[in-house]
Amino acid sequence: MIGYVTLGTDDLERARAFYDALLELIGVRRLMTLDNGFTIYAESADEPAICLTRPQNGEPATDGNGQMVALRLDSRRRVRELHEKALKLGGLDEGAPGYREPEEMGFYAAYFRDPDGHKLCVYALVPKAD
């Protein structure tokens, strides 16, 4: 259903460095950088993407209160790895890896903010081990 999300930044190089290093852990790469700086990350052109850009209206970029990008992963290990990598790259912790309510859903997640303040969730749907 979702084709792509766009995150605004005032520092494209810093944002690209963060997402280049973070997303390579899950096989996502920079697919394209347009002349105006618009940068696209995805596994392939026909998969959902994260895009970085300077705001088109020329105003400063801001993070949206209540907005979040969630990346679905395949294991608890991957959730922990991405969360840890995000923090090492300068992201801010918004919630350590762990199961969230309701636990019977098997929703294992971690939350962080990128250097521009955008909130991201990395999660896996895996049953809780007894």
Number of C-alpha atoms within 10 A of each C-alpha: 4 7 10 14 13 16 22 22 22 17 14 16 10 13 19 19 11 19 20 15 15 22 18 14 13 13 10 18 19 19 14 14 14 9 7 9 13 17 22 22 24 19 16 13 12 8 11 16 22 18 21 23 22 20 16 10 7 8 9 11 18 14 16 12 9 7 10 16 15 14 14 14 18 12 14 21 12 17 25 19 16 26 29 18 17 24 16 12 16 12 22 18 17 14 13 14 21 17 21 14 9 8 13 11 13 18 19 23 24 25 24 23 21 19 18 17 18 21 22 21 20 22 28 20 16 17 13 14 5 3
